[in-house]
Structures are given as C-alpha cells and as structure tokens.
Amino acid sequence: MRITKFGHACVRLEHDGTTVVIDPGMFTDPGALAGADAVLITHEHMDHFEESRLRAALEADPALRVWTNGAVAAQLDGVAQRVGVVGEGDAFELGGLEVSVHGEWHAEIHRDVPLVKNIGFLFGGRLFHPGDALTVPPHAVETLLLPIGAPWSKVGELVDYVREAAPRVAVPVHDAVLSPIGLAVHTRLVGEDGPGGARLRALGEGESLDLG
C-alpha cells in the first residue's frame, strides 16, 4: 500500500494495481485524478469535492467510479449509475481492498453553521481518512490521515484524538488553512515532542509513503 499527498486533504492510494483518490477538492491539482480507478468523497465542502473537475474525470474515463454519501451523490445527477452511496456501517471492495465506512457528521464549525454529513473511510483495516471529523476508527490503525488544521478544530482536540485513535503513524492532511509557522506549531504539539505523543510523518505536495 502506497499513499501520495496532494493539495490539502487529498490523498492518492495505490494497492495491488488499484488506484483510489480521496477528497480531490478545489485546492488539489486535477492531475491527481489521472489514472484513478475510484474516487471517494467524504463530504460536500468545496475543499473536498469539486464537482466540475470530478465530472470531467468521469467523462474522460468511463470506468471511473465514485463512492460517497447521499448529499454529494445528489449533486452528481446524470452520472448516478457510477456513484455508490454509502454511510456508517457500510463496506465495499476496490480491487480486492476492503473499505469500510465510519462516521456520520462533519465536526461543528459553529452552532450557527448547519452541519453536513461526513463519512470516513478505513482501507484494509489499516489506513483511515476521517474527512472533516475526529471520528475514532473501530480499532487502532497503522496509519491515520490527521486533519491538522481546520476552522472547526483546536489543537487540544487533536491531541486527544490521536491519543484515543492510537495510530502507529499519523500523516497530517487538511493543512491548506495553516501558514508554515502554524503548521509547525500544530505538528509540534500533536507529535512526539508534545502532549499528543503521536509519531507524525509529514508529506509534501506529491510526496509518497510506502505503508508496506
């Protein structure tokens, strides 16, 4: 299993010849979708779901499929036959890789901002992408894709989250909203030298990590 980080919250996963792209939003180079077998979308916000780019990718590749929640699927009229609608407790396979779905709601930004649906994806029981929520996977995972900076989060919550999730390694994502200084502060507090104690593996744009 190999992951490559693209803009913001987008990660490209390659496993036994299958390529999956998760959350290619407006801060992600459209090239991240090239050659993908499947696209998984955690929720409808534009930094995770960019409709026109996804439609272009679907038009370019008739074999491409999408898995997402009902709110995103409702915006993909005309290609509904290529969209799998999933939610908490569901599971499906992508090229022999088992994917299970966890979580239901986006983290609260403010009480006056309506909540939207959000799902997280667990790949092969090893790699978890929670989307925009601090959903704890059903068991300790090898790799947690950690939303390190967001309008809805604070560092104390991230510290508690990595302690509870207890991944072997956490890979920061959702970082476009942080300056380099802000990213350094957040990762220091969440990482091994801070109260979070997590083993972090930061990836730059287009950088990959082999998970074995």
GINORJO-V722011 format. One record per pair of residues at least 12 apart in sequence whose C-alpha atoms are under 6 Angstrom apart, sorted by the first residue. I is the first residue (numbers start at 1). J is the second residue. Records with the same first field share a line. If there is no record, write none. Layout:
I: J ; J
//
This chain:
1: 14 ; 15 ; 211 ; 212
2: 14 ; 209 ; 210 ; 211
3: 208 ; 209
4: 206 ; 207 ; 208
5: 205 ; 206 ; 207
6: 205 ; 206
7: 27 ; 28
8: 174 ; 175 ; 176
9: 173 ; 174
10: 22 ; 23 ; 24
18: 95
19: 36 ; 37
20: 36 ; 37 ; 38 ; 39
21: 39
22: 39 ; 40 ; 41
23: 41 ; 48
24: 48
25: 46 ; 47 ; 48 ; 49 ; 50
26: 46 ; 47 ; 50
37: 64
38: 64 ; 65 ; 66
39: 66
40: 66 ; 67 ; 68
41: 68
42: 118 ; 119 ; 131
43: 118
44: 72
65: 82
66: 83
67: 83 ; 84 ; 85
68: 85 ; 86
69: 85 ; 86
70: 85
87: 101
88: 101 ; 102 ; 103
89: 101
97: 124
98: 124
99: 122 ; 123
100: 121 ; 122
101: 120 ; 121
102: 119 ; 120
103: 119 ; 120 ; 135
104: 117 ; 118 ; 119
105: 117 ; 118
106: 118 ; 132 ; 133
107: 133
109: 152
126: 141 ; 142
127: 143 ; 144
128: 144
129: 145
136: 165
140: 165 ; 166 ; 167
141: 167
142: 167 ; 168
143: 167 ; 169 ; 170
144: 167 ; 170
145: 170 ; 171 ; 172
146: 171 ; 172 ; 173
147: 173 ; 174
148: 172 ; 173 ; 174
149: 174 ; 175
159: 190 ; 196
169: 199 ; 200
170: 200
171: 200 ; 201 ; 202
172: 202
//
